C-alpha cells in the first residue's frame, strides 16, 4: 500500500484534514493511508488558539523529517499574514491550502509571500469563488483547486442534493482544465457511513474530480479504492497498450487516439497507486 508521502500531490486521491491544534494526531495522520495530509489552522481552530496552533505546526515542519500541507486562513483575515510568515521556508511544508479563495490575486499574493516556490492549493468555498474559478486556476502559483462544499452550501443556500451540487463541481473541473491544472479535489463526506462515502466518491469520479478531502482515518481506504482505476480498467489499458506496441504504434482510426490517451492515463495511475489488473 502506498503511503501519502509516496503519491504525487498532482494525482493524490485522499487529502486528510487534521486539526492543527491537536499535535497528538500529527504522526498518526502522517503514517496513515492518506495520500496527502493537511494540517488545518483555519476552520478547525478557535481564533484564540490560532497563534499556538500555527507555532506548533511550524515546529512540526521545521526539520523536514515530516512533510504536510497546511490549510491557512483566507486572504481577508488578519491571520493570513502571520500564517505565511510563519510557514515560509519550512523544510517540511509541502504546500498550502488557501481557505476561501475568491480571486486570482489571493493565490498570487500567497505564492509570492511564501517565496515563489511553494504550491498553493486554492480552496473555493463561495459563489464568488466558483464564478472566478477560471481566473483562480490560471493564477501564478495555483497548483490545484479544491471544493469547500459545506461553506459553499451555506453561502448559496444550495442543498446537498447531488444534482444541486453538480454545477459548482463541474465548474471546478472545467476551470482546472482551462487553467492546465490537475483535476480538482472534492469536498468531504460528513458521517460514518461507508456506503454513502463510496457512493459520494463514485460521484466525484463521474464528474471529473480526481481527489477528495476527508476528515476521518477510516474513510481513507474507501476514497483511495474508489478514486483509483478499477482492476478491470487496468487490464483493458495494458492490453490496449500491448496491442498498440505490437502493431508498431500505428493509428488505425479516429478512435485510437482517445483510447491511447485514456490507456496511458490509467497505466500511470495504476503504477502510482499499485493497482493490479483483474
PyMOL commands that set and color helices and strands:
alter all, ss='L'
color gray80, all
select helices_A, chain A and resi 4-6+23-30+47-61+79-87+104-113+127-131+133-138+149-156+162-178+194-206+217-227+231-246+254-273
alter helices_A, ss='H'
color red, helices_A
select strands_A, chain A and resi 14-19+36-40+68-72+93-98+120-124+142-147+185-186+211-214
alter strands_A, ss='S'
color yellow, strands_A
deselect
rebuild
show_as cartoon
